[in-house]
Amino acid sequence: MVLQDDLRNVLKTVRNTAELPVTRATGVPPRRIRVGISPAWFDFKQTGRDQLEFFVELCALRPTDRVLDIGCGVGRIALPLTEYLDESGSYDGFDILPEMIDWCEANITAQHPNFRFHVADVRSSISALEAETEAWEYEFPFDDETFDFAYAGSLFTHLTPEGTENYLQETFRTLKPGGRLVATFNVFNRETQRLVPGRRVERYWPNDYGTYRTKEKDAPESNIAYEEGYVRDAYVKAGLRIVEPIRPDASYSPARAPKRGDDTANLWYSSGIIAIRP
Ligand SMILES: C[S@@+](CC[C@H](N)C(=O)[O-])C[C@H]1O[C@@H](n2cnc3c(N)ncnc32)[C@H](O)[C@@H]1O
């Protein structure tokens, strides 16, 4: 047993050392950490840059803004932001997966101290870690009215309704009046059903709960799609005003997805929602 543990540690060290030059050359996190987000490094970089362009062009993101990244992952948005935010701007990101936060702290905060990363101790069926708090009761670790801009990229695709409603309310609380939120959701309605024939929601999210559907019954947070009316009501309930229209997601699109076929069927439903705290 001890020998097995030793071997595992040696293999881990070899792997981490082998990854270093690749990480340095590409400037992106190792594949094993970013695989669930964007397995191809050039795509990881390009989608981050595209999303930043969208924030600046359509949501008036400024270099001096205080930015919150909810479910920040492993720096897809933080990395391009390091070249956009100035010293009076700042970035805070949080995520439930500590290995992503560790990478970001070691590789981003180390050079950009106004970029901070936090582990959220929140339970989820996408994580094997024990956690204290449920998503519906999690309080973001920031004061009221702290941020000018918040982003939640493919986070609500991993939250059930109680969690979604709480996270939207916490976003409202921590945004300043006039602050903007960009979030992506898998959204369906009768029209999308007609517009994407051959990619019916039932196929990708077979478990139907009325206002939402899940891909896996036993792991509901693995992938979730929401009925559009439900999403709109949740924003109203949180006090956030949607800035029309709800658009196809600017950063992940089925055409550029590294994988093809059924694995990417959900991307046809991925939608970007801009909202404002009045
Ligand atoms: C598809 S990834 C997207 C990551 C990042 N937002 C991006 O756009 O590159 C979804 C992220 O949400 C995180 N996540 C899932 N549930 C969460 C929760 N309840 N609170 C915070 N983060 C969560 C996951 O760990 C994962 O890193």
The ligand as an SDF file (V2000), in Angstrom:
LIG
                    3D

 27 29  0  0  0  0  0  0  0  0999 V2000
  -17.8280   24.5980  -17.7360 C   0  0  0  0  0  0  0  0  0  0  0  0
  -16.8190   25.1720  -16.4400 S   0  0  0  0  0  0  0  0  0  0  0  0
  -16.6050   26.8850  -16.9230 C   0  0  0  0  0  0  0  0  0  0  0  0
  -15.4670   27.5480  -16.2250 C   0  0  0  0  0  0  0  0  0  0  0  0
  -15.2880   29.0400  -16.5080 C   0  0  0  0  0  0  0  0  0  0  0  0
  -16.4480   29.7770  -16.0740 N   0  0  0  0  0  0  0  0  0  0  0  0
  -15.0370   29.2950  -17.9720 C   0  0  0  0  0  0  0  0  0  0  0  0
  -15.9230   29.8700  -18.6140 O   0  0  0  0  0  0  0  0  0  0  0  0
  -13.9810   28.9200  -18.4560 O   0  0  0  0  0  0  0  0  0  0  0  0
  -17.9470   25.3120  -15.0580 C   0  0  0  0  0  0  0  0  0  0  0  0
  -17.2520   25.6750  -13.7690 C   0  0  0  0  0  0  0  0  0  0  0  0
  -18.2110   25.8910  -12.7280 O   0  0  0  0  0  0  0  0  0  0  0  0
  -17.7040   25.3640  -11.5320 C   0  0  0  0  0  0  0  0  0  0  0  0
  -18.8260   25.1440  -10.6030 N   0  0  0  0  0  0  0  0  0  0  0  0
  -19.7770   24.1770  -10.6670 C   0  0  0  0  0  0  0  0  0  0  0  0
  -20.6460   24.3060   -9.6440 N   0  0  0  0  0  0  0  0  0  0  0  0
  -20.2360   25.3820   -8.9300 C   0  0  0  0  0  0  0  0  0  0  0  0
  -20.7320   26.0440   -7.7890 C   0  0  0  0  0  0  0  0  0  0  0  0
  -21.8170   25.5900   -7.1350 N   0  0  0  0  0  0  0  0  0  0  0  0
  -20.0830   27.1350   -7.3380 N   0  0  0  0  0  0  0  0  0  0  0  0
  -18.9850   27.5910   -7.9730 C   0  0  0  0  0  0  0  0  0  0  0  0
  -18.4620   27.0090   -9.0670 N   0  0  0  0  0  0  0  0  0  0  0  0
  -19.0800   25.9250   -9.5380 C   0  0  0  0  0  0  0  0  0  0  0  0
  -17.0100   24.0850  -11.9940 C   0  0  0  0  0  0  0  0  0  0  0  0
  -16.1010   23.6060  -11.0480 O   0  0  0  0  0  0  0  0  0  0  0  0
  -16.3390   24.5460  -13.2830 C   0  0  0  0  0  0  0  0  0  0  0  0
  -15.0450   25.0440  -13.0790 O   0  0  0  0  0  0  0  0  0  0  0  0
  1  2  1  0
  2  3  1  0
  2 10  1  0
  3  4  1  0
  4  5  1  0
  5  6  1  0
  5  7  1  0
  7  8  2  0
  7  9  1  0
 10 11  1  0
 11 12  1  0
 11 26  1  0
 12 13  1  0
 13 14  1  0
 13 24  1  0
 14 15  1  0
 14 23  1  0
 15 16  2  0
 16 17  1  0
 17 18  1  0
 17 23  2  0
 18 19  1  0
 18 20  2  0
 20 21  1  0
 21 22  2  0
 22 23  1  0
 24 25  1  0
 24 26  1  0
 26 27  1  0
M  CHG  2   2   1   9  -1
M  END
$$$$
